[in-house]
Amino acid sequence: MKKNLFEMGADFSDDWASDNKDKAPKKEKSPCEEKLTPQKHQLHFAKEKRRGKVVTIVKPFCLEKKELQTLLKTLKKKLGTGGTVKENTLEFQGELQTQLRSLLASLAYRFKR
């Protein structure tokens, strides 16, 4: 019978497993662990094309989900456009960066340069 091939300093203690499925999934670090005031936000604008149409993305908002929904609702009414909340970002239909910047600045939010 052959000797054990795994004798070259390998440590097979009780916490070792050969199956990847047994490992605990890594927790993703959220950029917003706590709720921030509007003056402490550092928002960033992004633009994407989806199905040939432009989507304006504003992120990261460090607010509770309910507060983010109410902010989205007021911005959508003032802009007259559609939008949605995804995690800690707001997505608006259309190219609205200048209008959004002025509305959010009037609500005391700050932006990255």
Backbone hydrogen bonds in HBPLUS format (Angstrom, degrees):
<---DONOR---> <-ACCEPTOR-->    atom                        ^
c    i                          cat <-CA-CA->   ^        H-A-AA   ^      H-
h    n   atom  resd res      DA  || num        DHA   H-A  angle D-A-AA Bond
n    s   type  num  typ     dist DA aas  dist angle  dist       angle   num
A0016-TRP N   A0013-SER O   3.23 MM   3  5.65 164.8  2.25 113.4 118.0     1
A0022-ASP N   A0019-ASP O   3.40 MM   3  5.95 161.3  2.44 111.7 116.3     2
A0023-LYS N   A0020-ASN O   3.34 MM   3  5.78 158.6  2.39 109.9 115.5     3
A0036-LEU N   A0062-CYS O   2.93 MM  26  5.52 162.6  1.96 154.8 155.9     4
A0040-LYS N   A0037-THR O   3.05 MM   3  5.51 147.2  2.16 113.7 122.8     5
A0041-HIS N   A0038-PRO O   3.38 MM   3  5.43 161.0  2.42 102.9 108.4     6
A0043-LEU N   A0110-ARG O   3.03 MM  67  6.26 177.0  2.03 136.4 135.7     7
A0112-LYS N   A0043-LEU O   2.88 MM  69  5.87 160.1  1.92 163.2 157.0     8
A0044-HIS N   A0059-LYS O   2.68 MM  15  5.41 152.1  1.76 164.5 173.2     9
A0059-LYS N   A0044-HIS O   3.06 MM  15  5.41 158.9  2.11 148.6 155.4    10
A0046-ALA N   A0057-ILE O   2.84 MM  11  4.98 144.2  1.97 146.7 152.3    11
A0057-ILE N   A0046-ALA O   2.79 MM  11  4.98 174.3  1.79 151.1 152.0    12
A0048-GLU N   A0055-VAL O   2.95 MM   7  5.22 159.4  1.99 149.5 156.1    13
A0055-VAL N   A0048-GLU O   2.75 MM   7  5.22 153.7  1.81 157.6 162.6    14
A0050-ARG N   A0053-LYS O   2.72 MM   3  5.27 159.7  1.76 160.1 160.5    15
A0053-LYS N   A0050-ARG O   2.99 MM   3  5.27 163.7  2.02 112.4 117.5    16
A0094-GLY N   A0054-VAL O   2.84 MM  40  5.03 154.5  1.91 149.6 146.8    17
A0056-THR N   A0092-PHE O   2.90 MM  36  5.14 154.6  1.97 148.3 153.7    18
A0092-PHE N   A0056-THR O   2.81 MM  36  5.14 164.1  1.84 153.3 158.9    19
A0058-VAL N   A0090-LEU O   2.90 MM  32  5.27 163.0  1.93 156.0 161.5    20
A0090-LEU N   A0058-VAL O   2.93 MM  32  5.27 165.0  1.96 155.2 160.1    21
A0061-PHE N   A0088-ASN O   2.91 MM  27  5.22 168.3  1.92 150.1 154.1    22
A0068-LEU N   A0064-GLU O   2.95 MM   4  6.19 155.5  2.01 155.9 163.7    23
A0069-GLN N   A0065-LYS O   2.98 MM   4  6.22 149.5  2.07 145.5 153.4    24
A0070-THR N   A0066-LYS O   3.10 MM   4  6.43 155.2  2.17 146.0 151.9    25
A0071-LEU N   A0067-GLU O   2.97 MM   4  6.20 156.2  2.03 146.6 153.3    26
A0072-LEU N   A0068-LEU O   2.95 MM   4  6.13 159.1  1.99 145.8 151.5    27
A0073-LYS N   A0069-GLN O   2.97 MM   4  6.18 156.0  2.03 145.4 152.0    28
A0074-THR N   A0070-THR O   3.07 MM   4  6.32 160.3  2.12 149.5 153.3    29
A0075-LEU N   A0071-LEU O   3.01 MM   4  6.21 163.0  2.04 152.1 157.1    30
A0076-LYS N   A0072-LEU O   2.86 MM   4  6.00 159.9  1.90 152.8 158.5    31
A0077-LYS N   A0073-LYS O   3.11 MM   4  6.28 154.7  2.18 143.5 149.8    32
A0078-LYS N   A0074-THR O   3.06 MM   4  6.28 161.4  2.10 148.5 153.2    33
A0079-LEU N   A0075-LEU O   2.92 MM   4  6.03 151.7  2.00 148.3 156.0    34
A0080-GLY N   A0076-LYS O   2.78 MM   4  5.59 137.6  1.96 140.0 150.6    35
A0093-GLN N   A0082-GLY O   2.93 MM  11  5.47 163.9  1.96 148.6 147.6    36
A0084-THR N   A0091-GLU O   2.81 MM   7  5.28 147.1  1.92 145.4 155.9    37
A0091-GLU N   A0084-THR O   2.88 MM   7  5.28 168.5  1.90 158.6 161.0    38
A0086-LYS N   A0089-THR O   3.07 MM   3  5.35 163.9  2.09 143.6 148.7    39
A0089-THR N   A0086-LYS O   2.91 MM   3  5.35 153.8  1.98 128.5 137.2    40
A0100-LEU N   A0096-LEU O   2.89 MM   4  5.92 166.7  1.91 161.1 165.5    41
A0101-ARG N   A0097-GLN O   2.90 MM   4  5.94 156.2  1.96 145.9 152.7    42
A0102-SER N   A0098-THR O   3.17 MM   4  6.37 159.2  2.21 145.0 149.4    43
A0103-LEU N   A0099-GLN O   3.00 MM   4  6.25 162.4  2.03 151.6 156.7    44
A0104-LEU N   A0100-LEU O   2.86 MM   4  5.93 168.5  1.87 155.0 158.4    45
A0105-ALA N   A0101-ARG O   2.93 MM   4  5.93 147.3  2.04 139.0 148.5    46
A0106-SER N   A0102-SER O   3.06 MM   4  6.22 145.8  2.18 139.3 147.6    47
A0107-LEU N   A0104-LEU O   3.10 MM   3  4.96 135.1  2.31  91.8 104.6    48
A0109-TYR N   A0104-LEU O   2.98 MM   5  5.44 166.0  2.00 152.5 148.4    49
A0108-ALA N   A0105-ALA O   3.04 MM   3  4.94 158.4  2.09 105.6 108.3    50
